[in-house]
Amino acid sequence: MTYKQLILSDLLNGEVMTVWKAIQRYGNTNCRQEIHHLRKEGYDISCTMIEGENGKRYGEYRLLSKPSGAVV
């Protein structure tokens, strides 16, 4: 599976994706790029900015809807 397919699979299963989670699970440092490609394909993915305990901010990505006719 490609990184994009792995991230999409997690999102379709209701998981929240972060860059750090993608790095830990898949060694993928391009999570934002994969999310960008999924959005271009019609997936509605939200990003909520969260402030961590260390004061740094990061995005949490959630799938809101998939494109009509999407075969997954």
PDB file of N, CA, C and O in Angstrom:
ATOM      1  N   MET A   1       0.839  -1.183   0.000  1.00  0.00           N
ATOM      2  CA  MET A   1       0.000   0.000   0.000  1.00  0.00           C
ATOM      3  C   MET A   1       0.885   1.248   0.000  1.00  0.00           C
ATOM      4  O   MET A   1       1.990   1.243   0.542  1.00  0.00           O
ATOM      5  N   THR A   2       0.385   2.298  -0.608  1.00  0.00           N
ATOM      6  CA  THR A   2       1.099   3.573  -0.589  1.00  0.00           C
ATOM      7  C   THR A   2       0.811   4.294   0.734  1.00  0.00           C
ATOM      8  O   THR A   2      -0.119   3.939   1.459  1.00  0.00           O
ATOM      9  N   TYR A   3       1.625   5.312   1.032  1.00  0.00           N
ATOM     10  CA  TYR A   3       1.372   6.106   2.236  1.00  0.00           C
ATOM     11  C   TYR A   3      -0.016   6.728   2.186  1.00  0.00           C
ATOM     12  O   TYR A   3      -0.723   6.760   3.193  1.00  0.00           O
ATOM     13  N   LYS A   4      -0.404   7.221   1.016  1.00  0.00           N
ATOM     14  CA  LYS A   4      -1.723   7.845   0.881  1.00  0.00           C
ATOM     15  C   LYS A   4      -2.825   6.832   1.190  1.00  0.00           C
ATOM     16  O   LYS A   4      -3.796   7.168   1.869  1.00  0.00           O
ATOM     17  N   GLN A   5      -2.688   5.607   0.704  1.00  0.00           N
ATOM     18  CA  GLN A   5      -3.693   4.572   0.964  1.00  0.00           C
ATOM     19  C   GLN A   5      -3.740   4.204   2.447  1.00  0.00           C
ATOM     20  O   GLN A   5      -4.816   3.971   2.996  1.00  0.00           O
ATOM     21  N   LEU A   6      -2.578   4.152   3.091  1.00  0.00           N
ATOM     22  CA  LEU A   6      -2.543   3.836   4.515  1.00  0.00           C
ATOM     23  C   LEU A   6      -3.227   4.927   5.338  1.00  0.00           C
ATOM     24  O   LEU A   6      -4.000   4.631   6.249  1.00  0.00           O
ATOM     25  N   ILE A   7      -2.940   6.179   5.014  1.00  0.00           N
ATOM     26  CA  ILE A   7      -3.552   7.293   5.731  1.00  0.00           C
ATOM     27  C   ILE A   7      -5.054   7.313   5.475  1.00  0.00           C
ATOM     28  O   ILE A   7      -5.836   7.515   6.404  1.00  0.00           O
ATOM     29  N   LEU A   8      -5.464   7.104   4.223  1.00  0.00           N
ATOM     30  CA  LEU A   8      -6.887   7.073   3.900  1.00  0.00           C
ATOM     31  C   LEU A   8      -7.586   5.945   4.654  1.00  0.00           C
ATOM     32  O   LEU A   8      -8.689   6.136   5.167  1.00  0.00           O
ATOM     33  N   SER A   9      -6.967   4.791   4.724  1.00  0.00           N
ATOM     34  CA  SER A   9      -7.557   3.669   5.453  1.00  0.00           C
ATOM     35  C   SER A   9      -7.803   4.031   6.913  1.00  0.00           C
ATOM     36  O   SER A   9      -8.867   3.733   7.455  1.00  0.00           O
ATOM     37  N   ASP A  10      -6.825   4.670   7.551  1.00  0.00           N
ATOM     38  CA  ASP A  10      -6.999   5.098   8.943  1.00  0.00           C
ATOM     39  C   ASP A  10      -8.135   6.105   9.067  1.00  0.00           C
ATOM     40  O   ASP A  10      -8.960   6.006   9.975  1.00  0.00           O
ATOM     41  N   LEU A  11      -8.179   7.073   8.157  1.00  0.00           N
ATOM     42  CA  LEU A  11      -9.236   8.084   8.206  1.00  0.00           C
ATOM     43  C   LEU A  11     -10.608   7.458   7.993  1.00  0.00           C
ATOM     44  O   LEU A  11     -11.571   7.828   8.664  1.00  0.00           O
ATOM     45  N   LEU A  12     -10.701   6.510   7.061  1.00  0.00           N
ATOM     46  CA  LEU A  12     -11.980   5.834   6.798  1.00  0.00           C
ATOM     47  C   LEU A  12     -12.440   5.016   8.000  1.00  0.00           C
ATOM     48  O   LEU A  12     -13.638   4.799   8.188  1.00  0.00           O
ATOM     49  N   ASN A  13     -11.488   4.564   8.813  1.00  0.00           N
ATOM     50  CA  ASN A  13     -11.812   3.808  10.028  1.00  0.00           C
ATOM     51  C   ASN A  13     -12.130   4.717  11.206  1.00  0.00           C
ATOM     52  O   ASN A  13     -12.297   4.246  12.331  1.00  0.00           O
ATOM     53  N   GLY A  14     -12.216   6.034  10.947  1.00  0.00           N
ATOM     54  CA  GLY A  14     -12.608   6.973  11.995  1.00  0.00           C
ATOM     55  C   GLY A  14     -11.468   7.484  12.845  1.00  0.00           C
ATOM     56  O   GLY A  14     -11.694   8.169  13.842  1.00  0.00           O
ATOM     57  N   GLU A  15     -10.250   7.160  12.465  1.00  0.00           N
ATOM     58  CA  GLU A  15      -9.109   7.618  13.258  1.00  0.00           C
ATOM     59  C   GLU A  15      -8.773   9.067  12.944  1.00  0.00           C
ATOM     60  O   GLU A  15      -9.054   9.568  11.856  1.00  0.00           O
ATOM     61  N   VAL A  16      -8.174   9.717  13.908  1.00  0.00           N
ATOM     62  CA  VAL A  16      -7.638  11.066  13.734  1.00  0.00           C
ATOM     63  C   VAL A  16      -6.184  10.899  13.324  1.00  0.00           C
ATOM     64  O   VAL A  16      -5.448  10.130  13.944  1.00  0.00           O
ATOM     65  N   MET A  17      -5.764  11.613  12.287  1.00  0.00           N
ATOM     66  CA  MET A  17      -4.385  11.505  11.816  1.00  0.00           C
ATOM     67  C   MET A  17      -3.625  12.778  12.158  1.00  0.00           C
ATOM     68  O   MET A  17      -4.157  13.882  12.039  1.00  0.00           O
ATOM     69  N   THR A  18      -2.396  12.615  12.579  1.00  0.00           N
ATOM     70  CA  THR A  18      -1.480  13.731  12.804  1.00  0.00           C
ATOM     71  C   THR A  18      -0.181  13.388  12.086  1.00  0.00           C
ATOM     72  O   THR A  18       0.057  12.234  11.729  1.00  0.00           O
ATOM     73  N   VAL A  19       0.648  14.393  11.880  1.00  0.00           N
ATOM     74  CA  VAL A  19       1.944  14.153  11.249  1.00  0.00           C
ATOM     75  C   VAL A  19       2.751  13.174  12.102  1.00  0.00           C
ATOM     76  O   VAL A  19       3.367  12.246  11.577  1.00  0.00           O
ATOM     77  N   TRP A  20       2.744  13.383  13.405  1.00  0.00           N
ATOM     78  CA  TRP A  20       3.515  12.514  14.302  1.00  0.00           C
ATOM     79  C   TRP A  20       3.023  11.069  14.239  1.00  0.00           C
ATOM     80  O   TRP A  20       3.834  10.143  14.246  1.00  0.00           O
ATOM     81  N   LYS A  21       1.712  10.866  14.179  1.00  0.00           N
ATOM     82  CA  LYS A  21       1.167   9.515  14.092  1.00  0.00           C
ATOM     83  C   LYS A  21       1.612   8.847  12.790  1.00  0.00           C
ATOM     84  O   LYS A  21       1.958   7.666  12.787  1.00  0.00           O
ATOM     85  N   ALA A  22       1.605   9.598  11.685  1.00  0.00           N
ATOM     86  CA  ALA A  22       2.035   9.050  10.402  1.00  0.00           C
ATOM     87  C   ALA A  22       3.519   8.683  10.441  1.00  0.00           C
ATOM     88  O   ALA A  22       3.930   7.675   9.867  1.00  0.00           O
ATOM     89  N   ILE A  23       4.313   9.502  11.115  1.00  0.00           N
ATOM     90  CA  ILE A  23       5.745   9.193  11.237  1.00  0.00           C
ATOM     91  C   ILE A  23       5.940   7.920  12.048  1.00  0.00           C
ATOM     92  O   ILE A  23       6.714   7.044  11.664  1.00  0.00           O
ATOM     93  N   GLN A  24       5.236   7.820  13.168  1.00  0.00           N
ATOM     94  CA  GLN A  24       5.378   6.656  14.041  1.00  0.00           C
ATOM     95  C   GLN A  24       4.916   5.374  13.355  1.00  0.00           C
ATOM     96  O   GLN A  24       5.592   4.350  13.444  1.00  0.00           O
ATOM     97  N   ARG A  25       3.779   5.416  12.675  1.00  0.00           N
ATOM     98  CA  ARG A  25       3.206   4.218  12.070  1.00  0.00           C
ATOM     99  C   ARG A  25       3.877   3.814  10.768  1.00  0.00           C
ATOM    100  O   ARG A  25       4.133   2.633  10.535  1.00  0.00           O
ATOM    101  N   TYR A  26       4.161   4.790   9.926  1.00  0.00           N
ATOM    102  CA  TYR A  26       4.568   4.474   8.559  1.00  0.00           C
ATOM    103  C   TYR A  26       5.915   5.056   8.163  1.00  0.00           C
ATOM    104  O   TYR A  26       6.384   4.808   7.053  1.00  0.00           O
ATOM    105  N   GLY A  27       6.543   5.817   9.038  1.00  0.00           N
ATOM    106  CA  GLY A  27       7.787   6.470   8.672  1.00  0.00           C
ATOM    107  C   GLY A  27       7.581   7.540   7.618  1.00  0.00           C
ATOM    108  O   GLY A  27       8.521   7.930   6.926  1.00  0.00           O
ATOM    109  N   ASN A  28       6.347   8.016   7.497  1.00  0.00           N
ATOM    110  CA  ASN A  28       5.981   9.002   6.470  1.00  0.00           C
ATOM    111  C   ASN A  28       6.045  10.404   7.051  1.00  0.00           C
ATOM    112  O   ASN A  28       5.311  10.736   7.982  1.00  0.00           O
ATOM    113  N   THR A  29       6.924  11.221   6.497  1.00  0.00           N
ATOM    114  CA  THR A  29       7.020  12.603   6.952  1.00  0.00           C
ATOM    115  C   THR A  29       6.213  13.542   6.065  1.00  0.00           C
ATOM    116  O   THR A  29       6.237  14.755   6.274  1.00  0.00           O
ATOM    117  N   ASN A  30       5.500  13.004   5.078  1.00  0.00           N
ATOM    118  CA  ASN A  30       4.740  13.826   4.133  1.00  0.00           C
ATOM    119  C   ASN A  30       3.228  13.705   4.340  1.00  0.00           C
ATOM    120  O   ASN A  30       2.472  13.737   3.370  1.00  0.00           O
ATOM    121  N   CYS A  31       2.791  13.571   5.558  1.00  0.00           N
ATOM    122  CA  CYS A  31       1.371  13.408   5.852  1.00  0.00           C
ATOM    123  C   CYS A  31       0.548  14.547   5.265  1.00  0.00           C
ATOM    124  O   CYS A  31      -0.499  14.304   4.665  1.00  0.00           O
ATOM    125  N   ARG A  32       1.001  15.774   5.427  1.00  0.00           N
ATOM    126  CA  ARG A  32       0.240  16.926   4.918  1.00  0.00           C
ATOM    127  C   ARG A  32       0.101  16.865   3.407  1.00  0.00           C
ATOM    128  O   ARG A  32      -0.941  17.232   2.864  1.00  0.00           O
ATOM    129  N   GLN A  33       1.141  16.404   2.723  1.00  0.00           N
ATOM    130  CA  GLN A  33       1.079  16.277   1.273  1.00  0.00           C
ATOM    131  C   GLN A  33       0.060  15.213   0.870  1.00  0.00           C
ATOM    132  O   GLN A  33      -0.693  15.410  -0.084  1.00  0.00           O
ATOM    133  N   GLU A  34       0.032  14.096   1.582  1.00  0.00           N
ATOM    134  CA  GLU A  34      -0.935  13.037   1.277  1.00  0.00           C
ATOM    135  C   GLU A  34      -2.365  13.526   1.535  1.00  0.00           C
ATOM    136  O   GLU A  34      -3.271  13.213   0.762  1.00  0.00           O
ATOM    137  N   ILE A  35      -2.572  14.282   2.604  1.00  0.00           N
ATOM    138  CA  ILE A  35      -3.882  14.868   2.895  1.00  0.00           C
ATOM    139  C   ILE A  35      -4.280  15.816   1.763  1.00  0.00           C
ATOM    140  O   ILE A  35      -5.433  15.824   1.330  1.00  0.00           O
ATOM    141  N   HIS A  36      -3.330  16.609   1.290  1.00  0.00           N
ATOM    142  CA  HIS A  36      -3.585  17.530   0.174  1.00  0.00           C
ATOM    143  C   HIS A  36      -4.061  16.756  -1.061  1.00  0.00           C
ATOM    144  O   HIS A  36      -5.025  17.160  -1.710  1.00  0.00           O
ATOM    145  N   HIS A  37      -3.395  15.657  -1.383  1.00  0.00           N
ATOM    146  CA  HIS A  37      -3.792  14.853  -2.542  1.00  0.00           C
ATOM    147  C   HIS A  37      -5.187  14.252  -2.349  1.00  0.00           C
ATOM    148  O   HIS A  37      -5.981  14.213  -3.289  1.00  0.00           O
ATOM    149  N   LEU A  38      -5.483  13.790  -1.150  1.00  0.00           N
ATOM    150  CA  LEU A  38      -6.812  13.231  -0.873  1.00  0.00           C
ATOM    151  C   LEU A  38      -7.890  14.301  -1.032  1.00  0.00           C
ATOM    152  O   LEU A  38      -8.966  14.029  -1.565  1.00  0.00           O
ATOM    153  N   ARG A  39      -7.604  15.497  -0.578  1.00  0.00           N
ATOM    154  CA  ARG A  39      -8.565  16.599  -0.739  1.00  0.00           C
ATOM    155  C   ARG A  39      -8.796  16.897  -2.218  1.00  0.00           C
ATOM    156  O   ARG A  39      -9.929  17.147  -2.630  1.00  0.00           O
ATOM    157  N   LYS A  40      -7.732  16.873  -3.018  1.00  0.00           N
ATOM    158  CA  LYS A  40      -7.864  17.116  -4.451  1.00  0.00           C
ATOM    159  C   LYS A  40      -8.710  16.036  -5.123  1.00  0.00           C
ATOM    160  O   LYS A  40      -9.342  16.286  -6.149  1.00  0.00           O
ATOM    161  N   GLU A  41      -8.721  14.829  -4.538  1.00  0.00           N
ATOM    162  CA  GLU A  41      -9.524  13.726  -5.059  1.00  0.00           C
ATOM    163  C   GLU A  41     -10.975  13.808  -4.586  1.00  0.00           C
ATOM    164  O   GLU A  41     -11.801  12.983  -4.976  1.00  0.00           O
ATOM    165  N   GLY A  42     -11.289  14.799  -3.749  1.00  0.00           N
ATOM    166  CA  GLY A  42     -12.669  15.010  -3.332  1.00  0.00           C
ATOM    167  C   GLY A  42     -12.995  14.613  -1.908  1.00  0.00           C
ATOM    168  O   GLY A  42     -14.141  14.754  -1.481  1.00  0.00           O
ATOM    169  N   TYR A  43     -12.015  14.116  -1.157  1.00  0.00           N
ATOM    170  CA  TYR A  43     -12.267  13.767   0.243  1.00  0.00           C
ATOM    171  C   TYR A  43     -12.323  15.051   1.056  1.00  0.00           C
ATOM    172  O   TYR A  43     -11.459  15.919   0.933  1.00  0.00           O
ATOM    173  N   ASP A  44     -13.364  15.159   1.895  1.00  0.00           N
ATOM    174  CA  ASP A  44     -13.518  16.330   2.751  1.00  0.00           C
ATOM    175  C   ASP A  44     -12.835  16.013   4.078  1.00  0.00           C
ATOM    176  O   ASP A  44     -13.344  15.232   4.882  1.00  0.00           O
ATOM    177  N   ILE A  45     -11.687  16.623   4.291  1.00  0.00           N
ATOM    178  CA  ILE A  45     -10.869  16.350   5.470  1.00  0.00           C
ATOM    179  C   ILE A  45     -10.675  17.650   6.230  1.00  0.00           C
ATOM    180  O   ILE A  45     -10.183  18.636   5.682  1.00  0.00           O
ATOM    181  N   SER A  46     -11.068  17.642   7.500  1.00  0.00           N
ATOM    182  CA  SER A  46     -10.910  18.843   8.325  1.00  0.00           C
ATOM    183  C   SER A  46      -9.553  18.804   9.019  1.00  0.00           C
ATOM    184  O   SER A  46      -8.950  17.745   9.190  1.00  0.00           O
ATOM    185  N   CYS A  47      -9.096  19.979   9.408  1.00  0.00           N
ATOM    186  CA  CYS A  47      -7.869  20.086  10.190  1.00  0.00           C
ATOM    187  C   CYS A  47      -8.161  20.998  11.373  1.00  0.00           C
ATOM    188  O   CYS A  47      -8.541  22.157  11.204  1.00  0.00           O
ATOM    189  N   THR A  48      -7.980  20.462  12.560  1.00  0.00           N
ATOM    190  CA  THR A  48      -8.143  21.230  13.786  1.00  0.00           C
ATOM    191  C   THR A  48      -6.768  21.436  14.392  1.00  0.00           C
ATOM    192  O   THR A  48      -6.026  20.479  14.614  1.00  0.00           O
ATOM    193  N   MET A  49      -6.434  22.687  14.657  1.00  0.00           N
ATOM    194  CA  MET A  49      -5.133  22.979  15.262  1.00  0.00           C
ATOM    195  C   MET A  49      -5.232  22.786  16.777  1.00  0.00           C
ATOM    196  O   MET A  49      -6.139  23.305  17.427  1.00  0.00           O
ATOM    197  N   ILE A  50      -4.291  22.039  17.313  1.00  0.00           N
ATOM    198  CA  ILE A  50      -4.256  21.690  18.728  1.00  0.00           C
ATOM    199  C   ILE A  50      -2.950  22.222  19.315  1.00  0.00           C
ATOM    200  O   ILE A  50      -1.904  22.158  18.671  1.00  0.00           O
ATOM    201  N   GLU A  51      -3.015  22.743  20.531  1.00  0.00           N
ATOM    202  CA  GLU A  51      -1.790  23.153  21.213  1.00  0.00           C
ATOM    203  C   GLU A  51      -1.391  22.047  22.175  1.00  0.00           C
ATOM    204  O   GLU A  51      -2.141  21.695  23.085  1.00  0.00           O
ATOM    205  N   GLY A  52      -0.201  21.506  21.960  1.00  0.00           N
ATOM    206  CA  GLY A  52       0.300  20.413  22.786  1.00  0.00           C
ATOM    207  C   GLY A  52       0.764  20.895  24.138  1.00  0.00           C
ATOM    208  O   GLY A  52       0.792  22.094  24.416  1.00  0.00           O
ATOM    209  N   GLU A  53       1.129  19.942  24.976  1.00  0.00           N
ATOM    210  CA  GLU A  53       1.589  20.258  26.328  1.00  0.00           C
ATOM    211  C   GLU A  53       2.844  21.118  26.313  1.00  0.00           C
ATOM    212  O   GLU A  53       3.090  21.885  27.244  1.00  0.00           O
ATOM    213  N   ASN A  54       3.644  20.988  25.245  1.00  0.00           N
ATOM    214  CA  ASN A  54       4.892  21.743  25.159  1.00  0.00           C
ATOM    215  C   ASN A  54       4.685  23.123  24.532  1.00  0.00           C
ATOM    216  O   ASN A  54       5.649  23.852  24.297  1.00  0.00           O
ATOM    217  N   GLY A  55       3.425  23.478  24.264  1.00  0.00           N
ATOM    218  CA  GLY A  55       3.115  24.778  23.689  1.00  0.00           C
ATOM    219  C   GLY A  55       3.175  24.818  22.176  1.00  0.00           C
ATOM    220  O   GLY A  55       2.827  25.830  21.567  1.00  0.00           O
ATOM    221  N   LYS A  56       3.616  23.721  21.559  1.00  0.00           N
ATOM    222  CA  LYS A  56       3.670  23.675  20.097  1.00  0.00           C
ATOM    223  C   LYS A  56       2.311  23.267  19.544  1.00  0.00           C
ATOM    224  O   LYS A  56       1.572  22.496  20.157  1.00  0.00           O
ATOM    225  N   ARG A  57       2.003  23.811  18.359  1.00  0.00           N
ATOM    226  CA  ARG A  57       0.708  23.518  17.720  1.00  0.00           C
ATOM    227  C   ARG A  57       0.895  22.474  16.622  1.00  0.00           C
ATOM    228  O   ARG A  57       1.923  22.430  15.945  1.00  0.00           O
ATOM    229  N   TYR A  58      -0.133  21.635  16.468  1.00  0.00           N
ATOM    230  CA  TYR A  58      -0.125  20.631  15.407  1.00  0.00           C
ATOM    231  C   TYR A  58      -1.551  20.419  14.918  1.00  0.00           C
ATOM    232  O   TYR A  58      -2.515  20.749  15.609  1.00  0.00           O
ATOM    233  N   GLY A  59      -1.669  19.866  13.724  1.00  0.00           N
ATOM    234  CA  GLY A  59      -2.981  19.635  13.130  1.00  0.00           C
ATOM    235  C   GLY A  59      -3.468  18.215  13.350  1.00  0.00           C
ATOM    236  O   GLY A  59      -2.701  17.255  13.262  1.00  0.00           O
ATOM    237  N   GLU A  60      -4.753  18.100  13.638  1.00  0.00           N
ATOM    238  CA  GLU A  60      -5.419  16.796  13.708  1.00  0.00           C
ATOM    239  C   GLU A  60      -6.376  16.722  12.520  1.00  0.00           C
ATOM    240  O   GLU A  60      -7.267  17.559  12.378  1.00  0.00           O
ATOM    241  N   TYR A  61      -6.184  15.720  11.674  1.00  0.00           N
ATOM    242  CA  TYR A  61      -6.984  15.566  10.463  1.00  0.00           C
ATOM    243  C   TYR A  61      -8.064  14.515  10.678  1.00  0.00           C
ATOM    244  O   TYR A  61      -7.812  13.439  11.220  1.00  0.00           O
ATOM    245  N   ARG A  62      -9.287  14.858  10.233  1.00  0.00           N
ATOM    246  CA  ARG A  62     -10.436  13.952  10.328  1.00  0.00           C
ATOM    247  C   ARG A  62     -11.154  13.923   8.989  1.00  0.00           C
ATOM    248  O   ARG A  62     -11.293  14.945   8.317  1.00  0.00           O
ATOM    249  N   LEU A  63     -11.602  12.743   8.618  1.00  0.00           N
ATOM    250  CA  LEU A  63     -12.384  12.607   7.393  1.00  0.00           C
ATOM    251  C   LEU A  63     -13.838  12.951   7.700  1.00  0.00           C
ATOM    252  O   LEU A  63     -14.463  12.342   8.568  1.00  0.00           O
ATOM    253  N   LEU A  64     -14.366  13.932   6.978  1.00  0.00           N
ATOM    254  CA  LEU A  64     -15.766  14.323   7.153  1.00  0.00           C
ATOM    255  C   LEU A  64     -16.658  13.597   6.163  1.00  0.00           C
ATOM    256  O   LEU A  64     -17.752  13.155   6.514  1.00  0.00           O
ATOM    257  N   SER A  65     -16.190  13.472   4.914  1.00  0.00           N
ATOM    258  CA  SER A  65     -16.956  12.736   3.912  1.00  0.00           C
ATOM    259  C   SER A  65     -16.045  12.336   2.771  1.00  0.00           C
ATOM    260  O   SER A  65     -15.002  12.949   2.543  1.00  0.00           O
ATOM    261  N   LYS A  66     -16.451  11.302   2.060  1.00  0.00           N
ATOM    262  CA  LYS A  66     -15.689  10.882   0.902  1.00  0.00           C
ATOM    263  C   LYS A  66     -16.449  11.290  -0.362  1.00  0.00           C
ATOM    264  O   LYS A  66     -17.655  11.530  -0.309  1.00  0.00           O
ATOM    265  N   PRO A  67     -15.757  11.367  -1.485  1.00  0.00           N
ATOM    266  CA  PRO A  67     -16.429  11.810  -2.705  1.00  0.00           C
ATOM    267  C   PRO A  67     -17.498  10.804  -3.133  1.00  0.00           C
ATOM    268  O   PRO A  67     -17.368   9.604  -2.894  1.00  0.00           O
ATOM    269  N   SER A  68     -18.543  11.306  -3.761  1.00  0.00           N
ATOM    270  CA  SER A  68     -19.584  10.398  -4.232  1.00  0.00           C
ATOM    271  C   SER A  68     -18.987   9.491  -5.292  1.00  0.00           C
ATOM    272  O   SER A  68     -18.231   9.935  -6.156  1.00  0.00           O
ATOM    273  N   GLY A  69     -19.329   8.237  -5.216  1.00  0.00           N
ATOM    274  CA  GLY A  69     -18.818   7.261  -6.163  1.00  0.00           C
ATOM    275  C   GLY A  69     -17.436   6.731  -5.825  1.00  0.00           C
ATOM    276  O   GLY A  69     -16.857   5.971  -6.601  1.00  0.00           O
ATOM    277  N   ALA A  70     -16.904   7.120  -4.680  1.00  0.00           N
ATOM    278  CA  ALA A  70     -15.567   6.650  -4.296  1.00  0.00           C
ATOM    279  C   ALA A  70     -15.612   5.166  -3.972  1.00  0.00           C
ATOM    280  O   ALA A  70     -16.451   4.714  -3.193  1.00  0.00           O
ATOM    281  N   VAL A  71     -14.716   4.426  -4.570  1.00  0.00           N
ATOM    282  CA  VAL A  71     -14.611   3.001  -4.302  1.00  0.00           C
ATOM    283  C   VAL A  71     -13.440   2.792  -3.377  1.00  0.00           C
ATOM    284  O   VAL A  71     -12.295   3.081  -3.722  1.00  0.00           O
ATOM    285  N   VAL A  72     -13.741   2.283  -2.186  1.00  0.00           N
ATOM    286  CA  VAL A  72     -12.685   2.094  -1.190  1.00  0.00           C
ATOM    287  C   VAL A  72     -12.746   0.678  -0.686  1.00  0.00           C
ATOM    288  O   VAL A  72     -11.946   0.291   0.165  1.00  0.00           O
TER     289      VAL A  72
END
